[in-house]
């Protein structure tokens, strides 16, 4: 069998309601590559989603199913799919149809036509609740401020990458995977396309707010030492305030052990500062 021109990695978790709609959209795509593969990665699904993809794979050899032993998380599911993708180009999209297959094919054609390694989507509008939109907005601006490498605001995992880019991404040793951040860190030639992200086609989001917060925290702490510096500064400030308070308290009761200890600490800090 010849190597696929395009592999599409599609992680999912309990998406039984939306997968039939996704199948319909994918099978109706016009001008799709003559050789492609669809790599569905089940991130611990328990609702029959994996069985649906398994039946589809029996009817279509282009469809492949990867089943993780448990729920490892969205980013690890993407990484598992990337490691098994064999296409000349590899796309990443979610299964809920908020990442539209038609847009992915547009990015694929653009990637083939231009001298870049990555084409990714930047969301100009989200059809989601105000609270969720606000926290997404806050996260991306905070990430852009803290990250040591430049990142595009509101860019997610939805993209198409060249084979060269995939190999470089898989070669990174990070155990904590934040794919969109790693992709930006590589510094590959890239092109962004603006999109209006539609609402979920069916079902409800399966990744909880706690999981999203954990992902955001991982992203913020994995690509910058600024949070560490802020923590050290806050610790130093608290220590300074505590010693000052002890010194003031001790001045009211001279000769006490607390005053003597605070004075010793104060003098040690002053000596370090002079050096």
Backbone as CSV, one residue per row, in Angstrom:
resi,resn,N_x,N_y,N_z,CA_x,CA_y,CA_z,C_x,C_y,C_z
1,UNK,0.844,-1.206,0.000,0.000,0.000,0.000,0.875,1.251,0.000
2,UNK,0.560,2.211,-0.864,1.349,3.424,-0.952,1.137,4.300,0.275
3,UNK,2.149,5.118,0.564,2.079,6.029,1.696,0.978,7.056,1.475
4,UNK,0.150,7.317,2.500,-0.928,8.299,2.336,-0.370,9.698,2.073
5,UNK,-1.103,10.462,1.287,-0.732,11.860,1.080,-1.060,12.688,2.317
6,UNK,-2.160,12.330,2.979,-2.619,13.089,4.140,-3.132,12.138,5.213
7,UNK,-2.625,12.322,6.430,-3.166,11.642,7.607,-3.884,12.678,8.459
8,UNK,-5.026,12.302,8.995,-5.771,13.210,9.879,-5.928,12.534,11.232
9,UNK,-5.369,13.159,12.262,-5.454,12.639,13.625,-6.676,13.264,14.300
10,UNK,-7.568,12.394,14.809,-8.818,12.864,15.407,-8.988,12.227,16.777
11,UNK,-8.570,12.910,17.849,-8.797,12.372,19.197,-10.256,12.538,19.603
12,UNK,-10.770,11.609,20.406,-12.158,11.743,20.845,-12.346,11.066,22.195
13,UNK,-13.354,11.538,22.911,-13.742,10.974,24.200,-15.254,11.003,24.306
14,UNK,-15.858,9.820,24.247,-17.310,9.686,24.401,-18.081,10.615,23.459
15,UNK,-17.851,10.431,22.166,-18.488,11.279,21.142,-19.446,10.475,20.263
16,UNK,-20.188,9.555,20.860,-21.087,8.690,20.093,-22.149,9.487,19.339
17,UNK,-22.564,10.623,19.872,-23.626,11.404,19.232,-23.137,12.160,18.004
18,UNK,-21.868,12.559,17.996,-21.377,13.408,16.915,-20.614,12.629,15.846
19,UNK,-20.113,11.452,16.165,-19.295,10.713,15.200,-20.042,10.354,13.902
20,UNK,-21.332,9.984,13.947,-22.040,9.757,12.675,-22.093,11.015,11.801
21,UNK,-22.231,12.178,12.424,-22.243,13.428,11.666,-20.863,13.711,11.082
22,UNK,-19.822,13.408,11.835,-18.465,13.592,11.343,-18.201,12.668,10.161
23,UNK,-18.653,11.443,10.263,-18.455,10.494,9.158,-19.123,11.001,7.883
24,UNK,-20.335,11.504,8.036,-21.071,12.023,6.874,-20.328,13.181,6.223
25,UNK,-19.792,14.076,7.034,-19.060,15.232,6.489,-17.776,14.786,5.796
26,UNK,-17.067,13.858,6.394,-15.797,13.404,5.828,-16.018,12.655,4.510
27,UNK,-17.050,11.851,4.448,-17.293,11.068,3.238,-17.824,11.928,2.095
28,UNK,-18.361,13.100,2.423,-18.883,13.992,1.386,-17.865,15.023,0.910
29,UNK,-16.665,14.990,1.471,-15.658,15.980,1.097,-15.312,15.883,-0.386
30,UNK,-15.319,17.017,-1.021,-14.933,17.065,-2.435,-13.438,17.343,-2.536
31,UNK,-12.830,16.826,-3.591,-11.409,17.061,-3.864,-10.501,16.610,-2.725
32,UNK,-10.904,15.573,-2.017,-10.023,15.054,-0.973,-8.897,14.249,-1.629
33,UNK,-7.782,14.053,-0.933,-6.663,13.310,-1.527,-7.080,11.892,-1.911
34,UNK,-6.470,11.394,-2.962,-6.793,10.030,-3.393,-6.296,9.003,-2.382
35,UNK,-5.236,9.344,-1.655,-4.715,8.460,-0.606,-4.662,9.250,0.706
36,UNK,-5.485,8.853,1.625,-5.477,9.482,2.930,-5.811,8.460,3.990
37,UNK,-5.568,8.809,5.246,-5.934,7.934,6.356,-6.525,8.783,7.480
38,UNK,-7.506,8.217,8.139,-8.166,8.869,9.263,-7.805,8.098,10.526
39,UNK,-7.030,8.719,11.388,-6.565,8.071,12.610,-7.394,8.572,13.797
40,UNK,-8.334,7.764,14.224,-9.165,8.109,15.373,-8.512,7.559,16.636
41,UNK,-8.358,8.433,17.636,-7.712,8.034,18.889,-8.726,8.127,20.023
42,UNK,-9.112,6.977,20.567,-10.066,6.944,21.671,-9.326,7.179,22.986
43,UNK,-9.639,8.295,23.627,-8.970,8.665,24.869,-9.748,8.125,26.070
44,UNK,-9.947,6.793,26.081,-10.660,6.159,27.182,-12.166,6.226,27.057
45,UNK,-12.694,6.230,25.837,-14.146,6.323,25.625,-14.864,5.093,26.175
46,UNK,-16.065,5.324,26.715,-16.847,4.225,27.299,-18.289,4.193,26.800
47,UNK,-18.615,5.032,25.787,-20.017,5.162,25.373,-20.339,4.503,24.035
48,UNK,-19.462,3.665,23.535,-19.698,3.027,22.240,-19.055,3.747,21.077
49,UNK,-18.349,4.846,21.334,-17.680,5.591,20.262,-16.653,4.732,19.547
50,UNK,-15.855,4.012,20.319,-14.809,3.176,19.723,-15.412,2.082,18.855
51,UNK,-16.539,1.536,19.286,-17.201,0.482,18.501,-17.724,1.035,17.172
52,UNK,-18.186,2.281,17.190,-18.646,2.909,15.953,-17.490,3.054,14.966
53,UNK,-16.353,3.523,15.441,-15.187,3.689,14.568,-14.672,2.335,14.104
54,UNK,-14.722,1.340,14.974,-14.268,-0.008,14.602,-15.104,-0.566,13.456
55,UNK,-16.416,-0.377,13.518,-17.292,-0.842,12.438,-17.022,-0.056,11.154
56,UNK,-16.760,1.212,11.281,-16.441,2.043,10.118,-15.136,1.585,9.487
57,UNK,-14.159,1.255,10.311,-12.855,0.810,9.806,-12.965,-0.498,9.024
58,UNK,-13.889,-1.343,9.409,-14.079,-2.600,8.681,-14.630,-2.349,7.276
59,UNK,-15.389,-1.251,7.134,-15.972,-0.928,5.834,-15.068,-0.043,4.987
60,UNK,-14.092,0.613,5.611,-13.221,1.549,4.901,-11.799,1.380,5.428
61,UNK,-10.910,0.926,4.576,-9.522,0.661,4.993,-8.741,1.936,5.324
62,UNK,-9.273,3.093,4.941,-8.603,4.357,5.258,-8.801,4.764,6.716
63,UNK,-9.772,4.161,7.368,-10.092,4.501,8.753,-9.350,3.557,9.695
64,UNK,-8.675,4.144,10.680,-7.926,3.357,11.661,-8.286,3.816,13.059
65,UNK,-8.270,2.875,13.995,-8.662,3.174,15.366,-7.508,2.866,16.317
66,UNK,-7.192,3.834,17.161,-6.196,3.666,18.222,-6.942,3.809,19.545
67,UNK,-6.834,2.802,20.387,-7.543,2.819,21.672,-6.530,2.930,22.803
68,UNK,-6.581,4.033,23.546,-5.731,4.192,24.718,-6.328,3.409,25.883
69,UNK,-5.477,2.914,26.763,-5.939,2.033,27.834,-6.802,2.758,28.869
70,UNK,-6.652,4.077,28.935,-7.465,4.882,29.854,-7.489,6.320,29.328
71,UNK,-8.128,7.189,30.097,-8.188,8.599,29.723,-6.887,9.297,30.124
72,UNK,-5.986,9.482,29.149,-4.709,10.136,29.405,-4.799,11.649,29.222
73,UNK,-5.756,12.115,28.434,-5.876,13.531,28.163,-5.750,13.828,26.677
74,UNK,-6.345,14.928,26.278,-6.437,15.321,24.874,-5.067,15.420,24.205
75,UNK,-4.098,16.062,24.870,-2.787,16.276,24.263,-2.022,14.972,24.073
76,UNK,-2.171,14.053,24.997,-1.514,12.757,24.857,-2.170,11.928,23.748
77,UNK,-3.476,12.086,23.585,-4.163,11.393,22.496,-3.679,11.913,21.148
78,UNK,-3.488,13.224,21.028,-2.944,13.798,19.800,-1.549,13.245,19.531
79,UNK,-0.719,13.206,20.563,0.654,12.718,20.406,0.677,11.257,19.983
80,UNK,-0.236,10.455,20.511,-0.312,9.048,20.112,-0.665,8.929,18.634
81,UNK,-1.609,9.751,18.188,-1.978,9.727,16.775,-0.847,10.179,15.873
82,UNK,-0.127,11.230,16.279,0.994,11.720,15.478,2.078,10.656,15.331
83,UNK,2.297,9.888,16.397,3.357,8.882,16.353,3.049,7.756,15.384
84,UNK,1.785,7.570,15.051,1.393,6.481,14.146,0.959,6.981,12.766
85,UNK,0.892,8.287,12.581,0.515,8.842,11.276,1.647,8.632,10.279
86,UNK,1.309,8.215,9.075,2.337,7.900,8.071,2.261,8.792,6.839
87,UNK,1.356,9.756,6.818,1.163,10.584,5.635,2.283,11.583,5.396
88,UNK,2.360,12.070,4.154,3.318,13.130,3.828,2.974,14.414,4.577
89,UNK,1.691,14.592,4.850,1.210,15.729,5.637,0.255,15.168,6.688
90,UNK,0.217,15.822,7.853,-0.612,15.327,8.958,-1.473,16.463,9.487
91,UNK,-2.773,16.232,9.520,-3.707,17.196,10.078,-4.163,16.778,11.464
92,UNK,-4.545,17.752,12.267,-5.088,17.504,13.606,-6.409,18.242,13.721
93,UNK,-7.448,17.530,14.131,-8.744,18.163,14.323,-9.514,17.428,15.407
94,UNK,-10.446,18.142,16.061,-11.317,17.528,17.055,-12.487,16.840,16.362
95,UNK,-13.115,15.927,17.087,-14.186,15.136,16.501,-15.548,15.815,16.564
96,UNK,-15.670,16.915,17.301,-16.987,17.511,17.543,-17.456,18.448,16.439
97,UNK,-16.689,18.519,15.332,-16.997,19.353,14.169,-16.888,20.848,14.446
98,UNK,-16.285,21.213,15.574,-15.909,22.619,15.739,-14.689,22.928,14.879
99,UNK,-13.888,21.900,14.625,-12.837,21.969,13.612,-13.423,21.344,12.345
100,UNK,-13.678,22.158,11.335,-14.414,21.684,10.164,-13.498,20.983,9.156
101,UNK,-13.896,19.812,8.661,-13.075,19.072,7.689,-12.780,19.873,6.427
102,UNK,-13.737,20.671,5.986,-13.538,21.472,4.781,-12.399,22.478,4.970
103,UNK,-12.305,23.050,6.177,-11.237,24.001,6.472,-9.896,23.278,6.528
104,UNK,-9.893,22.068,7.072,-8.647,21.299,7.128,-8.111,21.021,5.728
105,UNK,-8.991,20.678,4.794,-8.544,20.451,3.413,-8.018,21.737,2.781
106,UNK,-8.619,22.853,3.141,-8.119,24.141,2.651,-6.703,24.393,3.172
107,UNK,-6.470,24.086,4.448,-5.136,24.252,5.022,-4.140,23.299,4.364
108,UNK,-4.587,22.089,4.063,-3.731,21.101,3.403,-3.292,21.593,2.026
109,UNK,-4.230,22.125,1.243,-3.881,22.629,-0.092,-2.950,23.833,0.005
110,UNK,-3.178,24.676,1.010,-2.322,25.841,1.212,-0.908,25.414,1.593
111,UNK,-0.794,24.406,2.433,0.511,23.913,2.859,1.301,23.341,1.689
112,UNK,0.620,22.673,0.795,1.291,22.105,-0.380,1.714,23.185,-1.369
113,UNK,0.994,24.288,-1.373,1.262,25.325,-2.366,2.327,26.325,-1.920
114,UNK,2.553,26.436,-0.609,3.474,27.450,-0.108,4.652,26.807,0.624
115,UNK,5.795,27.502,0.690,6.997,26.950,1.324,6.954,27.073,2.842
116,UNK,5.987,26.420,3.460,5.861,26.437,4.919,5.734,25.004,5.424
117,UNK,5.929,24.828,6.737,5.809,23.506,7.356,4.542,23.347,8.173
118,UNK,3.894,24.455,8.501,2.684,24.402,9.328,1.678,25.423,8.827
119,UNK,0.447,24.995,8.676,-0.674,25.918,8.469,-1.654,25.652,9.604
120,UNK,-1.984,26.697,10.368,-2.845,26.504,11.532,-3.951,27.544,11.540
121,UNK,-4.998,27.224,12.271,-6.170,28.100,12.329,-6.088,29.026,13.531
122,UNK,-6.530,30.268,13.338,-6.642,31.245,14.421,-8.119,31.626,14.527
123,UNK,-8.681,31.450,15.693,-10.117,31.670,15.865,-10.425,33.148,16.033
124,UNK,-11.242,33.661,15.145,-11.662,35.060,15.246,-12.982,35.186,15.994
125,UNK,-13.709,34.088,16.087,-15.002,34.103,16.782,-15.314,32.702,17.279
126,UNK,-15.911,32.616,18.479,-16.302,31.335,19.066,-17.795,31.348,19.370
127,UNK,-18.474,30.284,19.014,-19.889,30.153,19.354,-20.020,29.372,20.663
128,UNK,-19.603,30.015,21.740,-19.644,29.409,23.068,-20.107,30.449,24.075
129,UNK,-20.324,30.002,25.299,-20.804,30.910,26.337,-19.814,32.013,26.659
130,UNK,-20.336,33.120,27.207,-19.490,34.282,27.496,-18.391,33.957,28.505
131,UNK,-18.724,33.186,29.515,-17.735,32.861,30.553,-16.590,32.059,29.961
132,UNK,-16.918,31.060,29.164,-15.887,30.229,28.558,-15.048,31.031,27.575
133,UNK,-15.709,31.897,26.791,-14.971,32.749,25.857,-14.018,33.677,26.601
134,UNK,-14.463,34.199,27.755,-13.611,35.093,28.532,-12.361,34.372,29.024
135,UNK,-12.528,33.158,29.543,-11.376,32.437,30.073,-10.428,31.989,28.953
136,UNK,-10.972,31.636,27.797,-10.107,31.355,26.654,-9.308,32.606,26.272
137,UNK,-9.995,33.747,26.231,-9.339,35.013,25.900,-8.226,35.312,26.899
138,UNK,-8.536,35.137,28.190,-7.568,35.416,29.235,-6.369,34.485,29.133
139,UNK,-6.625,33.199,28.904,-5.532,32.234,28.841,-4.564,32.567,27.719
140,UNK,-5.058,32.806,26.519,-4.172,33.037,25.379,-3.360,34.318,25.538
141,UNK,-3.952,35.368,26.125,-3.180,36.591,26.345,-2.130,36.392,27.431
142,UNK,-2.487,35.653,28.474,-1.527,35.369,29.533,-0.404,34.473,29.023
143,UNK,-0.769,33.486,28.204,0.238,32.595,27.625,1.192,33.364,26.723
144,UNK,0.641,34.261,25.903,1.487,35.057,25.018,2.423,35.954,25.805
145,UNK,1.954,36.468,26.962,2.789,37.339,27.793,3.909,36.560,28.482
146,UNK,3.598,35.349,28.958,4.562,34.581,29.737,5.517,33.755,28.887
147,UNK,5.059,33.315,27.711,5.864,32.390,26.908,7.164,33.039,26.447
148,UNK,8.244,32.256,26.481,9.538,32.751,26.025,9.657,32.724,24.501
149,UNK,8.748,32.016,23.837,8.720,31.982,22.376,7.402,32.594,21.906
150,UNK,7.403,33.314,20.775,6.170,33.968,20.316,5.107,32.953,19.894
151,UNK,3.863,33.226,20.257,2.738,32.387,19.868,1.627,33.281,19.338
152,UNK,0.834,32.734,18.433,-0.303,33.484,17.914,-1.477,33.363,18.871
153,UNK,-2.104,34.484,19.147,-3.269,34.475,20.014,-4.399,33.668,19.393
154,UNK,-5.103,32.904,20.228,-6.294,32.146,19.818,-6.004,31.072,18.781
155,UNK,-4.785,30.569,18.744,-4.478,29.433,17.874,-4.544,28.153,18.696
156,UNK,-5.221,27.141,18.177,-5.357,25.879,18.897,-4.547,24.773,18.244
157,UNK,-5.025,23.552,18.404,-4.338,22.391,17.831,-4.736,22.154,16.375
158,UNK,-5.792,22.795,15.909,-6.317,22.596,14.553,-5.298,23.092,13.533
159,UNK,-4.689,22.155,12.799,-3.613,22.532,11.882,-3.302,21.386,10.929
160,UNK,-2.427,21.669,9.989,-1.830,20.646,9.115,-0.323,20.874,9.138
161,UNK,0.432,19.801,9.311,1.886,19.877,9.473,2.557,19.002,8.421
162,UNK,3.704,19.448,7.933,4.477,18.642,6.990,5.107,17.454,7.707
163,UNK,5.551,16.467,6.947,6.212,15.310,7.529,7.450,15.747,8.322
164,UNK,8.191,16.695,7.787,9.374,17.216,8.496,8.984,17.790,9.855
165,UNK,7.908,18.562,9.874,7.455,19.150,11.125,7.016,18.103,12.134
166,UNK,6.334,17.063,11.657,5.879,15.995,12.552,7.065,15.277,13.179
167,UNK,8.075,14.970,12.377,9.250,14.275,12.898,9.968,15.114,13.948
168,UNK,10.067,16.417,13.704,10.706,17.292,14.682,9.884,17.375,15.963
169,UNK,8.574,17.428,15.829,7.696,17.499,16.991,7.792,16.226,17.831
170,UNK,7.802,15.081,17.164,7.890,13.808,17.878,9.262,13.613,18.511
171,UNK,10.270,14.288,17.974,11.623,14.148,18.506,11.874,14.936,19.778
172,UNK,10.958,15.810,20.157,11.132,16.589,21.383,10.966,15.685,22.603
173,UNK,11.804,15.849,23.627,11.799,14.912,24.759,10.761,15.209,25.830
174,UNK,9.995,16.287,25.691,9.047,16.657,26.749,8.053,15.537,27.033
175,UNK,7.909,15.211,28.313,6.912,14.218,28.719,5.547,14.874,28.919
176,UNK,5.566,16.151,29.279,4.329,16.906,29.415,4.054,17.575,28.073
177,UNK,3.078,17.032,27.333,2.850,17.474,25.964,1.800,18.587,25.917
178,UNK,2.187,19.715,25.356,1.258,20.808,25.052,1.527,21.138,23.588
179,UNK,0.795,20.466,22.710,1.166,20.382,21.292,1.247,21.752,20.631
180,UNK,0.278,22.618,20.854,0.298,23.920,20.174,1.495,24.754,20.627
181,UNK,1.891,24.601,21.901,3.067,25.309,22.386,4.354,24.739,21.808
182,UNK,4.458,23.415,21.752,5.643,22.766,21.174,5.772,23.110,19.695
183,UNK,4.640,23.163,19.022,4.643,23.507,17.596,5.199,24.911,17.377
184,UNK,4.792,25.846,18.232,5.305,27.219,18.119,6.780,27.277,18.503
185,UNK,7.164,26.505,19.525,8.547,26.538,20.009,9.534,26.080,18.937
186,UNK,9.107,25.167,18.074,9.999,24.666,17.020,10.440,25.771,16.064
187,UNK,9.622,26.805,15.925,9.992,27.915,15.057,9.948,27.588,13.576
188,UNK,9.135,26.625,13.193,9.020,26.253,11.784,8.312,27.351,10.993
189,UNK,8.583,27.372,9.700,7.866,28.305,8.831,6.387,27.962,8.875
190,UNK,5.571,28.953,9.148,4.150,28.677,9.343,3.288,29.783,8.768
191,UNK,2.024,29.457,8.605,1.052,30.424,8.084,-0.260,30.225,8.840
192,UNK,-0.854,31.326,9.260,-2.124,31.277,9.989,-3.272,31.647,9.070
193,UNK,-4.407,30.995,9.272,-5.612,31.380,8.545,-6.719,31.660,9.566
194,UNK,-7.439,32.753,9.430,-8.505,33.081,10.380,-9.756,32.236,10.117
195,UNK,-10.397,31.793,11.184,-11.632,31.029,11.054,-12.620,31.487,12.126
196,UNK,-13.900,31.317,11.848,-14.943,31.490,12.852,-15.332,30.100,13.321
197,UNK,-15.048,29.789,14.569,-15.263,28.420,15.052,-16.749,28.192,15.338
198,UNK,-17.357,27.201,14.704,-18.786,26.951,14.921,-19.045,26.276,16.260
199,UNK,-20.315,26.161,16.598,-20.695,25.455,17.819,-20.536,23.954,17.620
200,UNK,-20.455,23.237,18.711,-20.396,21.774,18.669,-21.606,21.228,17.917
201,UNK,-21.388,20.212,17.057,-22.472,19.697,16.221,-23.498,18.898,17.008
202,UNK,-23.057,18.191,18.035,-23.974,17.378,18.841,-23.268,16.990,20.131
203,UNK,-24.066,16.585,21.123,-23.489,16.147,22.381,-22.979,17.303,23.228
204,UNK,-22.294,16.939,24.306,-21.758,17.926,25.249,-20.258,17.743,25.378
205,UNK,-19.528,18.804,25.729,-18.079,18.679,25.921,-17.753,17.618,26.963
206,UNK,-16.748,16.801,26.677,-16.405,15.697,27.562,-15.231,16.011,28.480
207,UNK,-14.479,17.039,28.150,-13.368,17.424,29.017,-13.869,18.470,30.005
208,UNK,-13.749,18.178,31.292,-14.296,19.030,32.341,-13.516,20.334,32.476
209,UNK,-14.095,21.273,33.213,-13.414,22.537,33.474,-12.107,22.302,34.223
210,UNK,-12.110,21.308,35.106,-10.890,20.976,35.855,-9.792,20.521,34.906
211,UNK,-10.164,19.714,33.913,-9.185,19.238,32.936,-8.641,20.392,32.109
212,UNK,-9.515,21.312,31.715,-9.075,22.474,30.929,-8.148,23.376,31.741
213,UNK,-8.456,23.544,33.029,-7.582,24.347,33.895,-6.216,23.680,34.034
214,UNK,-6.224,22.354,34.166,-4.961,21.613,34.267,-4.139,21.778,32.993
215,UNK,-4.806,21.713,31.838,-4.116,21.906,30.565,-3.546,23.318,30.466
216,UNK,-4.338,24.306,30.868,-3.875,25.689,30.815,-2.665,25.896,31.727
217,UNK,-2.716,25.313,32.921,-1.597,25.440,33.858,-0.337,24.805,33.289
218,UNK,-0.507,23.637,32.678,0.639,22.963,32.063,1.249,23.823,30.966
219,UNK,0.390,24.431,30.152,0.883,25.276,29.081,1.628,26.497,29.601
220,UNK,1.085,27.105,30.668,1.695,28.328,31.196,3.036,28.059,31.867
221,UNK,3.175,26.899,32.513,4.399,26.609,33.260,5.441,25.857,32.453
222,UNK,5.074,25.358,31.287,6.012,24.543,30.508,6.863,25.355,29.547
223,UNK,6.455,26.570,29.231,7.133,27.332,28.188,7.705,28.660,28.678
224,UNK,7.832,28.808,29.992,8.380,30.048,30.515,8.868,29.836,31.937
225,UNK,9.937,30.568,32.304,10.399,30.559,33.692,9.852,31.760,34.450
226,UNK,9.042,32.578,33.774,8.481,33.755,34.428,7.605,33.395,35.630
227,UNK,6.740,32.341,35.545,5.972,31.971,36.746,6.876,31.606,37.921
228,UNK,8.020,30.964,37.651,8.959,30.632,38.714,9.547,31.898,39.326
229,UNK,9.891,32.851,38.466,10.428,34.113,38.973,9.404,34.846,39.830
230,UNK,8.165,34.851,39.375,7.103,35.509,40.149,6.957,34.832,41.505
231,UNK,7.016,33.494,41.519,6.916,32.761,42.780,8.055,33.082,43.724
232,UNK,9.273,33.177,43.184,10.426,33.514,44.015,10.316,34.931,44.573
233,UNK,9.849,35.868,43.729,9.694,37.253,44.180,8.635,37.349,45.274
234,UNK,7.535,36.624,45.104,6.478,36.648,46.117,6.981,36.033,47.425
235,UNK,7.755,34.935,47.313,8.315,34.317,48.508,9.282,35.237,49.227
236,UNK,10.126,35.916,48.448,11.076,36.854,49.053,10.346,38.015,49.718
237,UNK,9.272,38.507,49.081,8.500,39.618,49.645,7.831,39.208,50.952
238,UNK,7.254,38.010,50.989,6.604,37.526,52.211,7.622,37.369,53.335
239,UNK,8.815,36.860,52.982,9.875,36.705,53.978,10.283,38.063,54.535
240,UNK,10.419,39.039,53.644,10.790,40.394,54.062,9.741,40.991,54.992
241,UNK,8.469,40.836,54.619,7.386,41.379,55.437,7.322,40.696,56.797
242,UNK,7.553,39.363,56.795,7.522,38.633,58.065,8.639,39.088,59.001
243,UNK,9.845,39.264,58.460,10.968,39.713,59.293,10.755,41.140,59.770
244,UNK,10.189,41.990,58.910,9.912,43.370,59.310,8.896,43.413,60.443
245,UNK,7.848,42.586,60.305,6.827,42.538,61.351,7.420,42.034,62.662
246,UNK,8.287,41.022,62.572,8.914,40.486,63.784,9.828,41.519,64.425
247,UNK,10.533,42.296,63.575,11.438,43.312,64.090,10.667,44.425,64.794
248,UNK,9.550,44.837,64.198,8.721,45.893,64.809,8.121,45.399,66.118
249,UNK,7.655,44.150,66.084,7.071,43.576,67.306,8.131,43.455,68.394
250,UNK,9.348,43.067,67.949,10.410,42.891,68.921,10.877,44.196,69.517
251,UNK,10.736,45.304,68.751,11.173,46.608,69.270,10.350,47.046,70.473
252,UNK,9.156,46.477,70.549,8.299,46.805,71.688,8.663,45.982,72.920
253,UNK,9.357,44.906,72.712,9.756,44.021,73.819,11.221,43.696,73.661
254,UNK,12.096,44.686,73.746,13.528,44.490,73.539,14.066,43.451,74.519
255,UNK,14.999,42.716,73.963,15.615,41.676,74.770,14.955,40.331,74.607
256,UNK,13.813,40.271,73.939,13.135,38.990,73.744,13.860,38.181,72.693
257,UNK,13.639,36.873,72.737,14.281,35.978,71.762,13.794,36.270,70.362
258,UNK,12.493,36.623,70.233,11.934,36.905,68.901,12.606,38.115,68.289
259,UNK,12.872,39.129,69.100,13.536,40.324,68.585,14.956,40.001,68.139
260,UNK,15.666,39.245,68.964,17.047,38.906,68.633,17.132,38.116,67.340
261,UNK,16.241,37.131,67.166,16.246,36.321,65.947,15.934,37.166,64.727
262,UNK,14.934,38.045,64.848,14.572,38.908,63.725,15.715,39.835,63.360
263,UNK,16.403,40.352,64.398,17.515,41.268,64.135,18.655,40.545,63.424
264,UNK,18.941,39.319,63.851,19.994,38.529,63.198,19.653,38.296,61.727
265,UNK,18.404,37.913,61.458,17.966,37.663,60.070,18.065,38.945,59.250
266,UNK,17.662,40.061,59.855,17.704,41.346,59.152,19.140,41.721,58.799
267,UNK,20.046,41.553,59.760,21.442,41.879,59.511,22.065,40.976,58.458
268,UNK,21.660,39.674,58.459,22.174,38.744,57.443,21.713,39.144,56.052
269,UNK,20.461,39.548,55.933,19.932,39.973,54.630,20.631,41.242,54.159
270,UNK,20.866,42.158,55.087,21.538,43.409,54.727,22.976,43.140,54.274
271,UNK,23.637,42.207,54.944,25.002,41.846,54.564,25.037,41.219,53.178
272,UNK,24.096,40.338,52.890,24.011,39.734,51.552,23.772,40.788,50.485
273,UNK,22.939,41.771,50.797,22.634,42.814,49.822,23.868,43.645,49.505
274,UNK,24.696,43.934,50.542,25.919,44.702,50.303,26.922,43.943,49.457
275,UNK,26.935,42.618,49.617,27.862,41.794,48.806,27.387,41.667,47.384
